[in-house]
Amino acid sequence: MLQIRIALAVVVCGCNASYGTVASHAVDSAIVANNGTVDMLRSIQEKAVEHRKALLLRIARTAESKTSGERKIGSASARYAAVFDAFRSAEAVQNALADSLVVAQASIEAGKAPSMGRVFSLYSQLQKAYGSIMTMMMDIK
Amino acid sequence: MIEGLIAPILSAASRAIASAVKHANDGNIDRANLVVKKFVAATAADLEKDEQDALNALGDRFVR
């Protein structure tokens, strides 16, 4: 994550080309960073789904009784519910970011300065949501 | 266990993103093919089936 933040800082601060070129590179880079984060969220969500499924089936195979198994399956599902709620929160932020990026892309194509403040604010929110998901998943045994 | 599964993804993905952002920042990118991706979270219905499968497997074990 540090690498992504550094890369974005380079996008914002390190360019020395003309403003229009800098702005278009900034939008391109923000889209690439967004797309990479989306790929990471997808991968981690797939792992979470696989891990939850394996856990539930393991409980079903090893439970000492039907009642105990049902209770443990319900409990395990509840632990994961918070994680998937966090994925849905991340989805809402990411959708807003995607919409902002499309607007920024259109501004560049129209020869106008894109509004990058909202893009970076939303990207920052997405990173926080992503960090929250990671923390929750690390806590699940 | 989860940490062990995720760490390799994070490491490789972070490097790939940083490299791609640098590539874009250098202007070496095909803008015409640059599509904004969206993340779709799993729904409760997506997850329900796995829970039901586990309950069915449990039921099969304790069938009279």
Backbone of each chain as ProteinMPNN parsed JSONL, in Angstrom:
{"seq_chain_A": "MLQIRIALAVVVCGCNASYGTVASHAVDSAIVANNGTVDMLRSIQEKAVEHRKALLLRIARTAESKTSGERKIGSASARYAAVFDAFRSAEAVQNALADSLVVAQASIEAGKAPSMGRVFSLYSQLQKAYGSIMTMMMDIK", "coords_chain_A": {"N_chain_A": [[0.832, -1.194, 0.0], [1.993, 1.181, 0.69], [3.641, 1.578, -1.456], [1.807, 2.206, -3.448], [0.779, 4.595, -2.511], [3.059, 6.138, -2.626], [3.519, 6.101, -5.356], [1.267, 7.51, -6.228], [1.769, 9.959, -5.051], [3.97, 10.7, -6.519], [2.728, 11.034, -8.937], [1.183, 13.308, -8.394], [3.029, 15.238, -7.554], [5.495, 15.029, -8.852], [5.782, 15.539, -11.581], [7.023, 17.173, -14.502], [6.172, 18.056, -16.885], [4.068, 19.765, -19.329], [1.047, 21.434, -18.087], [-1.381, 20.296, -19.055], [-0.514, 17.789, -19.959], [0.467, 16.731, -17.59], [-1.912, 16.643, -16.101], [-3.414, 14.796, -17.591], [-1.801, 12.541, -17.351], [-1.97, 12.218, -14.617], [-4.669, 11.536, -14.289], [-4.744, 9.165, -15.797], [-2.955, 7.621, -14.273], [-4.268, 7.545, -11.825], [-6.494, 6.078, -12.551], [-5.299, 3.65, -13.215], [-4.268, 2.972, -10.699], [-6.657, 2.748, -9.273], [-7.821, 0.592, -10.681], [-6.023, -1.425, -10.079], [-6.409, -1.634, -7.33], [-9.046, -2.495, -7.308], [-8.677, -5.017, -8.469], [-7.19, -6.205, -6.43], [-9.032, -6.161, -4.311], [-10.972, -7.869, -5.383], [-9.505, -10.296, -5.547], [-8.937, -10.732, -2.837], [-11.483, -10.912, -1.803], [-12.353, -13.223, -3.112], [-10.654, -15.094, -1.884], [-11.598, -14.854, 0.724], [-14.211, -15.821, 0.449], [-13.67, -18.458, -0.361], [-12.256, -19.372, 1.885], [-14.139, -19.123, 3.922], [-16.082, -20.916, 2.995], [-14.643, -23.338, 3.082], [-14.183, -23.494, 5.826], [-16.815, -23.702, 6.851], [-17.604, -26.151, 5.739], [-15.734, -27.809, 6.923], [-16.489, -27.659, 9.579], [-18.987, -28.88, 9.319], [-18.171, -31.46, 8.7], [-16.842, -32.296, 10.981], [-18.299, -31.855, 13.271], [-19.676, -32.728, 16.468], [-22.289, -33.225, 16.955], [-25.527, -32.745, 15.402], [-26.863, -30.468, 16.313], [-24.829, -29.034, 17.609], [-23.151, -28.635, 15.425], [-24.76, -27.032, 13.768], [-24.944, -24.778, 15.347], [-22.268, -23.951, 15.423], [-21.769, -23.49, 12.721], [-23.49, -21.358, 12.238], [-22.317, -19.474, 13.907], [-19.766, -19.163, 12.779], [-20.458, -18.152, 10.284], [-21.554, -15.718, 11.071], [-19.289, -14.41, 12.026], [-17.938, -13.935, 9.664], [-19.755, -12.3, 8.395], [-19.428, -9.596, 9.043], [-17.088, -9.023, 7.713], [-17.852, -9.269, 5.024], [-19.748, -7.281, 4.953], [-18.054, -5.124, 5.132], [-16.748, -5.349, 2.691], [-18.877, -4.615, 1.064], [-19.221, -1.96, 1.814], [-16.821, -0.956, 0.866], [-17.269, -1.344, -1.821], [-19.241, 0.6, -2.349], [-17.821, 3.008, -1.967], [-15.865, 2.637, -3.898], [-17.365, 2.593, -6.237], [-18.208, 5.254, -6.341], [-15.732, 6.436, -6.652], [-14.982, 5.371, -9.138], [-16.908, 6.566, -10.781], [-16.136, 9.254, -10.493], [-13.65, 9.146, -11.68], [-14.311, 8.578, -14.315], [-15.603, 10.947, -14.97], [-13.426, 12.689, -14.684], [-11.789, 11.703, -16.689], [-13.351, 12.342, -18.909], [-13.239, 15.107, -18.742], [-10.569, 15.602, -19.351], [-10.519, 14.718, -21.983], [-12.13, 16.651, -23.056], [-10.509, 18.764, -22.952], [-10.381, 20.136, -20.594], [-9.512, 21.072, -17.18], [-9.222, 18.398, -14.941], [-11.142, 17.478, -12.007], [-9.342, 16.682, -9.488], [-9.28, 16.571, -6.76], [-11.543, 15.373, -5.534], [-11.251, 12.823, -6.572], [-8.824, 11.917, -5.379], [-9.531, 12.12, -2.717], [-11.586, 10.22, -2.545], [-10.135, 7.978, -3.288], [-8.434, 7.786, -1.137], [-10.319, 7.191, 0.852], [-11.105, 4.717, -0.091], [-8.769, 3.262, 0.261], [-8.684, 3.243, 3.044], [-10.967, 1.74, 3.614], [-10.191, -0.641, 2.475], [-7.965, -1.232, 4.058], [-9.288, -1.671, 6.452], [-10.734, -3.968, 5.861], [-8.627, -5.755, 5.486], [-7.545, -5.833, 8.09], [-9.689, -6.958, 9.5], [-9.804, -9.45, 8.283], [-7.364, -10.544, 8.934], [-7.788, -10.966, 11.591], [-9.547, -13.048, 11.707], [-9.693, -16.396, 12.56]], "CA_chain_A": [[0.0, 0.0, 0.0], [2.903, 2.319, 0.726], [4.119, 1.791, -2.819], [0.743, 2.862, -4.21], [0.706, 5.987, -2.07], [4.237, 6.825, -3.16], [3.299, 6.277, -6.789], [0.292, 8.588, -6.399], [2.447, 11.209, -4.705], [4.789, 11.023, -7.685], [1.791, 11.538, -9.943], [0.737, 14.656, -8.052], [4.085, 16.227, -7.295], [6.794, 14.848, -9.491], [5.795, 15.725, -13.028], [7.53, 18.473, -14.921], [5.718, 18.333, -18.245], [3.066, 20.832, -19.358], [-0.066, 21.14, -17.194], [-2.321, 19.368, -19.689], [0.073, 16.446, -19.952], [0.493, 16.292, -16.186], [-3.276, 16.305, -15.695], [-3.858, 13.55, -18.223], [-1.043, 11.447, -16.724], [-2.517, 12.017, -13.266], [-5.934, 10.787, -14.412], [-4.386, 7.799, -16.215], [-2.338, 6.912, -13.143], [-5.312, 7.306, -10.813], [-7.324, 4.96, -13.054], [-4.497, 2.419, -13.061], [-4.232, 2.648, -9.262], [-8.01, 2.27, -8.939], [-8.021, -0.746, -11.249], [-5.209, -2.363, -9.299], [-7.069, -1.845, -6.035], [-10.216, -3.34, -7.593], [-8.178, -6.392, -8.641], [-6.811, -6.73, -5.112], [-10.267, -6.427, -3.561], [-11.576, -9.09, -5.949], [-8.704, -11.457, -5.13], [-9.087, -10.967, -1.4], [-12.856, -11.38, -1.582], [-12.397, -14.638, -3.528], [-10.015, -15.874, -0.822], [-12.5, -14.849, 1.89], [-15.33, -16.737, 0.136], [-13.122, -19.826, -0.325], [-11.88, -19.707, 3.26], [-15.396, -19.293, 4.671], [-16.71, -22.161, 2.539], [-13.851, -24.459, 3.618], [-14.414, -23.537, 7.272], [-18.17, -24.209, 7.093], [-17.641, -27.587, 5.419], [-14.937, -28.512, 7.938], [-17.361, -27.764, 10.762], [-20.017, -29.896, 9.015], [-17.547, -32.801, 8.703], [-16.232, -32.668, 12.263], [-19.175, -31.549, 14.412], [-20.006, -33.898, 17.282], [-23.737, -33.449, 16.85], [-26.17, -31.848, 14.441], [-27.149, -29.189, 16.984], [-23.558, -28.326, 17.811], [-22.686, -28.216, 14.1], [-25.581, -25.906, 13.306], [-24.571, -23.6, 16.139], [-20.934, -23.501, 14.999], [-21.878, -22.947, 11.353], [-24.099, -20.028, 12.385], [-21.343, -18.587, 14.543], [-18.713, -18.873, 11.796], [-21.067, -17.267, 9.274], [-21.713, -14.387, 11.673], [-17.968, -13.758, 12.07], [-17.613, -13.475, 8.302], [-20.736, -11.31, 7.917], [-18.852, -8.253, 9.179], [-16.091, -8.859, 6.644], [-18.535, -9.034, 3.746], [-20.332, -5.933, 5.056], [-16.962, -4.186, 4.823], [-16.565, -5.396, 1.228], [-19.973, -3.84, 0.447], [-18.895, -0.544, 2.034], [-15.741, -0.637, -0.086], [-17.891, -1.287, -3.15], [-19.927, 1.895, -2.488], [-16.785, 4.034, -2.149], [-15.18, 2.399, -5.174], [-18.272, 3.023, -7.319], [-18.128, 6.726, -6.396], [-14.422, 6.749, -7.232], [-15.033, 5.034, -10.569], [-17.688, 7.618, -11.45], [-15.299, 10.46, -10.516], [-12.578, 8.931, -12.658], [-14.914, 8.701, -15.645], [-15.801, 12.396, -15.163], [-12.094, 13.279, -14.881], [-11.352, 11.258, -18.018], [-14.12, 13.137, -19.881], [-12.712, 16.477, -18.682], [-9.302, 15.606, -20.108], [-10.84, 14.6, -23.412], [-12.734, 17.919, -23.473], [-9.496, 19.815, -22.836], [-10.58, 20.885, -19.347], [-8.781, 20.549, -16.021], [-10.052, 17.47, -14.167], [-11.237, 17.73, -10.571], [-8.633, 15.549, -8.882], [-9.452, 16.568, -5.308], [-12.523, 14.344, -5.167], [-10.669, 11.521, -6.923], [-7.849, 11.497, -4.367], [-10.257, 11.942, -1.456], [-12.265, 8.919, -2.606], [-9.108, 6.928, -3.296], [-7.995, 7.68, 0.25], [-11.391, 6.465, 1.566], [-11.059, 3.317, -0.537], [-7.619, 2.658, 0.928], [-9.063, 3.004, 4.448], [-11.901, 0.606, 3.611], [-9.372, -1.801, 2.15], [-7.186, -1.521, 5.266], [-10.207, -2.208, 7.442], [-11.008, -5.358, 5.458], [-7.423, -6.546, 5.771], [-7.44, -6.028, 9.541], [-10.724, -7.913, 9.908], [-9.493, -10.797, 7.79], [-6.217, -11.038, 9.71], [-8.288, -11.339, 12.918], [-10.339, -14.282, 11.627], [-8.84, -17.599, 12.671]], "C_chain_A": [[0.872, 1.252, 0.0], [3.378, 2.645, -0.679], [3.087, 2.545, -3.639], [0.684, 4.328, -3.83], [1.882, 6.775, -2.629], [4.035, 7.109, -4.645], [2.326, 7.421, -7.042], [0.914, 9.938, -6.063], [3.324, 11.657, -5.861], [3.917, 11.625, -8.773], [1.46, 12.998, -9.666], [1.884, 15.652, -8.075], [5.275, 16.164, -8.258], [6.866, 15.151, -10.971], [6.333, 17.105, -13.39], [7.161, 18.781, -16.371], [4.684, 19.463, -18.195], [1.868, 20.441, -18.503], [-1.013, 20.108, -17.792], [-1.803, 17.943, -19.677], [0.098, 15.888, -18.539], [-0.896, 15.838, -15.76], [-3.723, 14.99, -16.315], [-3.1, 12.362, -17.649], [-1.598, 11.15, -15.328], [-3.802, 11.208, -13.323], [-5.632, 9.345, -14.815], [-3.854, 6.997, -15.024], [-3.356, 6.602, -12.055], [-6.218, 6.155, -11.252], [-6.578, 3.638, -12.884], [-4.46, 1.991, -11.592], [-5.581, 2.115, -8.803], [-8.193, 0.833, -9.427], [-7.22, -1.806, -10.494], [-5.854, -2.666, -7.962], [-8.308, -2.717, -6.215], [-9.777, -4.799, -7.747], [-7.816, -7.016, -7.29], [-8.046, -7.067, -4.285], [-10.94, -7.707, -4.064], [-10.836, -10.333, -5.469], [-8.93, -11.783, -3.663], [-10.497, -11.45, -1.092], [-12.991, -12.85, -1.978], [-11.798, -15.535, -2.45], [-10.933, -15.968, 0.393], [-13.659, -15.821, 1.662], [-14.85, -18.186, 0.235], [-12.852, -20.269, 1.106], [-13.116, -19.963, 4.105], [-16.05, -20.619, 4.311], [-15.979, -23.377, 3.129], [-14.096, -24.623, 5.116], [-15.781, -24.147, 7.584], [-18.25, -25.704, 6.828], [-16.837, -28.403, 6.43], [-15.764, -28.688, 9.215], [-18.399, -28.861, 10.535], [-19.444, -31.307, 9.102], [-17.104, -33.25, 10.08], [-17.134, -32.438, 13.48], [-19.564, -32.828, 15.142], [-21.499, -34.221, 17.256], [-24.31, -32.451, 15.845], [-26.403, -30.466, 15.065], [-25.885, -28.36, 17.161], [-23.02, -27.803, 16.472], [-23.457, -27.013, 13.583], [-25.192, -24.619, 14.047], [-23.231, -23.039, 15.666], [-20.952, -22.908, 13.594], [-22.466, -21.536, 11.405], [-23.108, -19.018, 12.945], [-20.239, -18.188, 13.552], [-19.237, -17.917, 10.715], [-21.174, -15.845, 9.801], [-20.371, -13.653, 11.725], [-17.608, -13.192, 10.699], [-18.572, -12.39, 7.808], [-20.166, -9.905, 7.975], [-17.838, -7.981, 8.072], [-16.784, -8.534, 5.323], [-19.322, -7.717, 3.759], [-19.274, -4.892, 4.669], [-16.655, -4.186, 3.318], [-17.646, -4.561, 0.537], [-19.764, -2.335, 0.653], [-17.819, -0.101, 1.049], [-16.305, -0.509, -1.499], [-18.549, 0.084, -3.379], [-18.919, 3.012, -2.737], [-16.144, 3.884, -3.53], [-16.063, 2.809, -6.358], [-18.233, 4.544, -7.48], [-16.804, 7.15, -7.031], [-14.419, 6.494, -8.74], [-15.788, 6.112, -11.343], [-16.869, 8.908, -11.565], [-14.19, 10.336, -11.553], [-13.101, 9.065, -14.09], [-15.137, 10.181, -15.976], [-14.454, 13.07, -15.446], [-11.559, 12.948, -16.27], [-12.049, 12.101, -19.102], [-13.619, 14.577, -19.913], [-11.435, 16.59, -19.506], [-9.594, 15.593, -21.61], [-11.455, 15.894, -23.953], [-11.746, 19.079, -23.349], [-9.642, 20.667, -21.583], [-9.745, 20.262, -18.229], [-9.689, 19.611, -15.231], [-10.077, 17.857, -12.692], [-10.62, 16.547, -9.838], [-8.819, 15.471, -7.375], [-10.387, 15.462, -4.854], [-11.963, 12.951, -5.452], [-9.73, 11.048, -5.812], [-8.504, 11.306, -3.0], [-10.935, 10.562, -1.43], [-11.256, 7.773, -2.605], [-8.594, 6.698, -1.874], [-9.026, 6.907, 1.083], [-11.371, 4.981, 1.202], [-9.9, 2.582, 0.138], [-7.942, 2.336, 2.388], [-10.001, 1.801, 4.54], [-11.145, -0.697, 3.387], [-8.547, -2.224, 3.375], [-8.045, -2.15, 6.349], [-10.533, -3.675, 7.135], [-9.821, -6.245, 5.798], [-7.299, -6.854, 7.256], [-8.457, -7.07, 10.008], [-10.362, -9.325, 9.483], [-8.304, -11.404, 8.538], [-6.701, -11.561, 11.071], [-9.097, -12.638, 12.895], [-9.403, -15.485, 11.655], [-9.499, -18.754, 11.933]], "O_chain_A": [[0.525, 2.259, -0.617], [3.505, 3.81, -1.056], [3.435, 3.419, -4.432], [0.556, 5.2, -4.689], [1.735, 7.922, -3.051], [4.333, 8.199, -5.132], [2.527, 8.215, -7.961], [0.621, 10.941, -6.712], [3.416, 12.85, -6.152], [4.299, 12.586, -9.442], [1.456, 13.827, -10.576], [1.732, 16.775, -8.555], [5.976, 17.159, -8.444], [7.937, 15.025, -11.565], [6.119, 18.078, -12.667], [7.758, 19.651, -17.004], [4.453, 20.048, -17.137], [1.675, 19.26, -18.215], [-1.404, 19.155, -17.118], [-2.553, 17.002, -19.419], [-0.212, 14.718, -18.317], [-1.051, 14.787, -15.138], [-4.34, 14.162, -15.645], [-3.676, 11.288, -17.474], [-1.685, 9.995, -14.911], [-4.011, 10.305, -12.514], [-6.194, 8.409, -14.245], [-4.248, 5.853, -14.799], [-3.317, 5.537, -11.439], [-6.656, 5.354, -10.427], [-7.156, 2.637, -12.462], [-4.601, 0.81, -11.275], [-5.649, 1.153, -8.038], [-8.659, -0.031, -8.685], [-7.679, -2.931, -10.297], [-5.852, -3.81, -7.507], [-8.593, -3.577, -5.38], [-10.423, -5.706, -7.222], [-8.093, -8.188, -7.036], [-8.11, -8.115, -3.641], [-11.416, -8.522, -3.274], [-11.456, -11.305, -5.038], [-9.092, -12.943, -3.285], [-10.689, -12.299, -0.222], [-13.647, -13.631, -1.288], [-12.344, -16.592, -2.133], [-11.039, -17.022, 1.02], [-14.045, -16.557, 2.571], [-15.517, -19.035, 0.827], [-13.176, -21.392, 1.494], [-13.148, -20.897, 4.906], [-16.511, -21.356, 5.182], [-16.608, -24.319, 3.612], [-14.205, -25.742, 5.617], [-15.902, -24.998, 8.464], [-18.879, -26.443, 7.584], [-17.197, -29.534, 6.757], [-15.732, -29.744, 9.846], [-18.667, -29.669, 11.425], [-20.132, -32.239, 9.521], [-16.998, -34.449, 10.336], [-16.763, -32.791, 14.6], [-19.758, -33.875, 14.525], [-21.907, -35.355, 17.505], [-23.673, -31.459, 15.489], [-26.173, -29.437, 14.43], [-25.867, -27.157, 16.902], [-22.504, -26.689, 16.389], [-22.872, -26.084, 13.025], [-25.122, -23.537, 13.464], [-23.066, -21.828, 15.524], [-20.241, -21.945, 13.308], [-22.002, -20.634, 10.708], [-23.062, -17.865, 12.518], [-19.832, -17.028, 13.494], [-18.539, -16.995, 10.293], [-20.919, -14.884, 9.076], [-20.306, -12.444, 11.502], [-17.043, -12.103, 10.594], [-18.232, -11.639, 6.894], [-20.389, -9.105, 7.067], [-17.738, -6.865, 7.561], [-16.359, -7.637, 4.594], [-19.538, -7.11, 2.711], [-19.564, -3.917, 3.976], [-16.34, -3.142, 2.746], [-17.373, -3.882, -0.453], [-20.087, -1.533, -0.223], [-17.894, 0.984, 0.472], [-15.863, 0.337, -2.277], [-18.432, 0.66, -4.46], [-19.125, 3.86, -3.605], [-15.913, 4.867, -4.234], [-15.562, 3.313, -7.364], [-18.227, 5.061, -8.598], [-16.75, 8.084, -7.831], [-13.916, 7.307, -9.516], [-15.365, 6.522, -12.424], [-16.898, 9.577, -12.599], [-13.839, 11.31, -12.22], [-12.418, 9.599, -14.963], [-14.897, 10.619, -17.101], [-14.351, 13.915, -16.335], [-10.959, 13.789, -16.939], [-11.425, 12.517, -20.078], [-13.575, 15.2, -20.974], [-11.246, 17.546, -20.258], [-9.005, 16.343, -22.389], [-11.329, 16.205, -25.137], [-12.095, 20.231, -23.608], [-9.107, 21.773, -21.504], [-9.328, 19.106, -18.306], [-10.81, 19.985, -14.886], [-9.145, 18.487, -12.191], [-11.282, 15.538, -9.597], [-8.551, 14.434, -6.769], [-10.085, 14.711, -3.926], [-12.17, 12.017, -4.676], [-9.83, 9.909, -5.357], [-8.094, 10.447, -2.22], [-10.869, 9.84, -0.435], [-11.491, 6.728, -1.997], [-8.351, 5.563, -1.465], [-8.663, 6.074, 1.914], [-11.585, 4.111, 2.046], [-10.035, 1.425, 0.536], [-7.535, 1.298, 2.909], [-9.857, 0.952, 5.421], [-11.421, -1.715, 4.022], [-8.443, -3.41, 3.688], [-7.601, -3.041, 7.072], [-10.599, -4.51, 8.037], [-9.983, -7.344, 6.329], [-6.99, -7.981, 7.644], [-8.136, -7.95, 10.807], [-10.584, -10.282, 10.225], [-8.242, -12.615, 8.749], [-6.107, -12.479, 11.637], [-9.31, -13.257, 13.938], [-8.452, -15.574, 10.879], [-8.953, -19.857, 11.899]]}, "seq_chain_B": "MIEGLIAPILSAASRAIASAVKHANDGNIDRANLVVKKFVAATAADLEKDEQDALNALGDRFVR", "coords_chain_B": {"N_chain_B": [[-3.959, -18.172, 9.162], [-5.493, -17.058, 7.057], [-3.948, -14.845, 6.662], [-1.643, -15.943, 5.609], [-2.591, -16.731, 3.142], [-3.244, -14.366, 1.902], [-1.076, -12.602, 1.946], [0.884, -13.164, -0.171], [-0.593, -12.384, -2.427], [-1.038, -9.675, -1.953], [1.541, -8.639, -1.895], [2.547, -9.159, -4.512], [0.569, -7.858, -6.011], [0.729, -5.192, -5.121], [3.27, -4.468, -6.029], [2.831, -4.738, -8.775], [0.866, -2.787, -9.228], [2.186, -0.428, -8.478], [4.179, -0.401, -10.405], [2.616, -0.236, -12.737], [1.369, 2.236, -12.347], [3.565, 3.918, -12.412], [4.322, 3.518, -15.053], [2.068, 4.602, -16.331], [2.281, 7.213, -15.439], [4.561, 7.98, -16.718], [3.596, 8.368, -19.164], [3.388, 6.256, -20.833], [1.099, 4.714, -21.919], [-1.83, 3.147, -23.176], [-4.297, 5.055, -23.774], [-6.78, 4.791, -24.991], [-7.618, 2.253, -24.431], [-7.963, 2.26, -21.754], [-9.874, 1.4, -19.296], [-12.147, 2.152, -16.684], [-12.269, 0.216, -13.869], [-14.729, -1.574, -11.896], [-15.579, -2.603, -8.606], [-17.331, -5.417, -7.451], [-19.105, -6.388, -4.753], [-19.596, -9.413, -2.868], [-22.869, -10.698, -2.534], [-25.418, -11.227, 0.01], [-26.963, -13.333, -0.849], [-25.181, -14.655, -2.527], [-23.516, -15.797, -0.658], [-25.127, -17.372, 0.844], [-25.577, -19.87, -0.286], [-23.265, -21.411, 0.198], [-23.374, -21.687, 2.952], [-25.727, -23.096, 3.187], [-25.01, -25.444, 1.835], [-23.135, -26.452, 3.628], [-24.768, -26.919, 5.848], [-26.416, -28.858, 4.746], [-24.544, -30.906, 4.316], [-23.904, -31.438, 6.927], [-26.375, -32.316, 7.838], [-26.594, -34.667, 6.315], [-24.671, -36.243, 7.535], [-25.755, -36.786, 9.98], [-28.104, -38.088, 9.524], [-30.888, -40.092, 10.212]], "CA_chain_B": [[-4.145, -18.913, 7.902], [-5.903, -16.084, 6.037], [-2.806, -13.977, 6.399], [-0.76, -16.694, 4.722], [-3.187, -16.777, 1.804], [-3.369, -13.033, 1.31], [0.204, -11.891, 1.849], [1.507, -13.225, -1.5], [-1.402, -11.596, -3.377], [-0.789, -8.258, -1.681], [2.901, -8.294, -2.273], [2.648, -9.136, -5.976], [-0.342, -6.855, -6.559], [1.265, -3.86, -4.822], [4.367, -4.215, -6.969], [2.265, -4.588, -10.126], [0.177, -1.493, -9.301], [3.194, 0.64, -8.46], [4.828, -0.416, -11.717], [1.654, 0.249, -13.739], [1.172, 3.674, -12.13], [4.782, 4.565, -12.931], [4.19, 3.4, -16.501], [1.062, 5.592, -16.742], [2.82, 8.54, -15.139], [5.559, 8.278, -17.756], [2.884, 8.596, -20.425], [3.447, 5.044, -21.665], [-0.144, 3.976, -21.696], [-2.788, 3.231, -24.275], [-5.466, 5.662, -23.133], [-8.025, 4.332, -25.633], [-8.033, 0.982, -23.814], [-7.925, 2.403, -20.292], [-11.259, 1.353, -18.801], [-12.238, 2.23, -15.222], [-12.873, -1.018, -13.335], [-15.576, -1.453, -10.701], [-15.587, -3.763, -7.711], [-18.666, -5.888, -7.076], [-19.008, -7.173, -3.522], [-20.47, -10.591, -2.783], [-24.147, -10.415, -1.867], [-25.832, -12.23, 1.008], [-27.449, -14.504, -1.6], [-23.992, -15.381, -3.004], [-22.907, -16.517, 0.462], [-26.131, -18.249, 1.441], [-25.478, -21.233, -0.828], [-22.189, -22.13, 0.891], [-23.86, -22.029, 4.287], [-26.732, -24.151, 3.017], [-24.276, -26.668, 1.489], [-22.538, -26.968, 4.863], [-25.863, -27.453, 6.662], [-26.839, -30.117, 4.104], [-23.502, -31.909, 4.6], [-24.083, -31.772, 8.345], [-27.607, -33.113, 7.902], [-26.299, -35.993, 5.745], [-23.879, -37.018, 8.497], [-26.556, -37.17, 11.151], [-29.403, -38.587, 9.093], [-31.234, -41.324, 10.947]], "C_chain_B": [[-4.523, -17.967, 6.766], [-4.709, -15.234, 5.649], [-1.852, -14.646, 5.419], [-1.271, -16.737, 3.294], [-3.103, -15.428, 1.107], [-2.022, -12.362, 1.062], [0.845, -11.975, 0.462], [0.744, -12.401, -2.541], [-1.062, -10.12, -3.217], [0.564, -7.826, -2.184], [3.029, -8.154, -3.789], [1.787, -8.019, -6.563], [0.172, -5.441, -6.306], [2.383, -3.494, -5.785], [3.829, -3.939, -8.368], [1.596, -3.225, -10.28], [1.194, -0.353, -9.356], [3.876, 0.745, -9.816], [3.902, 0.162, -12.79], [1.418, 1.748, -13.602], [2.37, 4.451, -12.663], [4.726, 4.601, -14.461], [3.216, 4.466, -17.024], [1.593, 7.005, -16.551], [3.86, 8.969, -16.172], [4.898, 8.532, -19.114], [2.884, 7.388, -21.337], [2.194, 4.201, -21.456], [-1.09, 4.193, -22.876], [-4.111, 3.741, -23.704], [-6.788, 5.131, -23.703], [-8.546, 3.052, -24.977], [-8.066, 1.043, -22.294], [-9.355, 2.519, -19.757], [-11.243, 1.377, -17.275], [-12.966, 0.988, -14.708], [-13.744, -0.703, -12.12], [-15.532, -2.759, -9.907], [-17.022, -4.142, -7.369], [-18.523, -6.806, -5.86], [-19.967, -8.36, -3.573], [-21.753, -10.217, -2.047], [-24.437, -11.506, -0.837], [-26.294, -13.503, 0.297], [-26.279, -15.338, -2.119], [-23.449, -16.296, -1.903], [-23.846, -17.572, 1.053], [-25.944, -19.702, 0.991], [-24.405, -22.046, -0.089], [-22.631, -22.56, 2.287], [-24.869, -23.174, 4.188], [-26.061, -25.483, 2.673], [-23.677, -27.312, 2.745], [-23.616, -27.588, 5.753], [-26.374, -28.773, 6.079], [-25.838, -31.243, 4.388], [-23.614, -32.377, 6.044], [-25.305, -32.675, 8.503], [-27.379, -34.526, 7.381], [-25.552, -36.87, 6.744], [-24.753, -37.555, 9.626], [-27.951, -37.654, 10.766], [-29.671, -39.913, 9.794], [-31.577, -42.442, 9.981]], "O_chain_B": [[-3.973, -18.042, 5.668], [-4.485, -14.941, 4.475], [-1.321, -14.002, 4.515], [-0.487, -16.773, 2.346], [-2.916, -15.347, -0.107], [-1.853, -11.638, 0.081], [1.312, -10.956, -0.047], [1.348, -11.795, -3.425], [-0.831, -9.408, -4.194], [0.709, -6.78, -2.816], [3.553, -7.158, -4.287], [2.204, -7.32, -7.486], [0.066, -4.58, -7.179], [2.448, -2.374, -6.291], [4.296, -3.034, -9.061], [1.728, -2.577, -11.318], [1.079, 0.564, -10.169], [4.122, 1.843, -10.315], [4.331, 0.942, -13.64], [1.281, 2.455, -14.6], [2.217, 5.503, -13.283], [5.053, 5.616, -15.075], [3.49, 5.141, -18.016], [1.383, 7.881, -17.39], [4.018, 10.155, -16.462], [5.572, 8.869, -20.088], [2.437, 7.47, -22.481], [2.246, 3.112, -20.886], [-1.138, 5.265, -23.48], [-4.933, 2.966, -23.216], [-7.786, 5.034, -22.989], [-9.749, 2.794, -24.965], [-8.183, 0.017, -21.624], [-9.956, 3.593, -19.768], [-10.425, 0.705, -16.647], [-14.119, 0.737, -15.059], [-13.532, 0.285, -11.418], [-15.459, -3.854, -10.466], [-17.834, -3.279, -7.035], [-17.897, -7.864, -5.936], [-21.007, -8.314, -4.231], [-21.715, -9.499, -1.048], [-23.795, -12.556, -0.816], [-26.051, -14.611, 0.773], [-26.353, -16.567, -2.154], [-22.988, -17.407, -2.165], [-23.405, -18.535, 1.679], [-26.126, -20.637, 1.771], [-24.609, -23.222, 0.212], [-22.304, -23.655, 2.745], [-24.861, -24.098, 5.002], [-26.485, -26.533, 3.157], [-23.702, -28.531, 2.911], [-23.409, -28.65, 6.34], [-26.723, -29.692, 6.82], [-26.226, -32.378, 4.662], [-23.442, -33.559, 6.343], [-25.262, -33.675, 9.219], [-27.912, -35.484, 7.942], [-25.765, -38.081, 6.802], [-24.513, -38.641, 10.153], [-28.869, -37.633, 11.586], [-28.776, -40.744, 9.943], [-31.894, -43.552, 10.409]]}, "name": "protein", "num_of_chains": 2, "seq": "MLQIRIALAVVVCGCNASYGTVASHAVDSAIVANNGTVDMLRSIQEKAVEHRKALLLRIARTAESKTSGERKIGSASARYAAVFDAFRSAEAVQNALADSLVVAQASIEAGKAPSMGRVFSLYSQLQKAYGSIMTMMMDIKMIEGLIAPILSAASRAIASAVKHANDGNIDRANLVVKKFVAATAADLEKDEQDALNALGDRFVR"}
